[in-house]
Every structure is written in structure tokens, then in C-alpha cells.
Amino acid sequence: MTLLVNFSQPAQSAELDRDTLRLLLWQAPSTLNPHLAPGIKDQTASRIVYEPLASFDSEGNLVPFLAAEIPSLENGQVAADGRSVTWKLRPNVKWSDGVPFTAKDVLFTYAYITNEDVGSSSTGSYRSVEKVV
């Protein structure tokens, strides 16, 4: 029996198809639900189908995704005492079935994440949140 292994040169960036998304992970993801993700590989893969209100760019700055803007004291969306935040949603966002994305969806996600029966891996991030309305 003969085994032939070909170690060709890796593709150069100019040769890569710019319309193809490539995720190079050490292991295949086991879920696309980031709140049930056992590891970063699943959280990374979930970003294809699951967007947050905001996320961080490569320099650590918050960038709005489903939010219209990042809440701040300057725009009045962060209370002066720092105890409440108002998130304004980006207009005209729709689910894949055409149904509008609304504040009810954000409330559902919060209720899902903080429901002990769900066992969300991201529940710790919400421990300091008193309520969402």
C-alpha cells in the first residue's frame, strides 16, 4: 500500500475567493446557539446566524449591530447614576422570515438566558441586571 501526501503551498490571500466565509476552528462547533455554547468555537460559529445588540471591534470599541447606536451619557441612553441603560434598536431589521425584529425579541432573549431551566452558559454576564423592560 502506498500513501501519497501532497504538501502544496497554502493559498495566498489574493487567490482566495472573497465571497466565501472561512472559519478555521480547532474543532467543529456543536451548536449555533451562543447561550448554550460550551466553548469559544461554538460562540464564534454562532455569529453567522446570531447577532448581538453590540459587539467589540479589534480595538476594543463597542460597535452597534442590532442597536441603532451605543448608549452613552452624551446621547442620554445611560442614566446619570449609571443604573439604567436604554438601547435603541436599528430600524427595519427583519428575521429571515420577514417578521420585524422588536424589543419583544430582546426581552425574550433576556428571559431565555436568565431562565435557570435553560442552563445558559452566558447567564453570568447578566447577574448584575436587575430587570429588562
PyMOL commands that set and color helices and strands:
alter all, ss='L'
color gray80, all
select helices_A, chain A and resi 13-15+34-36+40-46+103-114+123-126
alter helices_A, ss='H'
color red, helices_A
select strands_A, chain A and resi 54-56+62-64
alter strands_A, ss='S'
color yellow, strands_A
deselect
rebuild
show_as cartoon
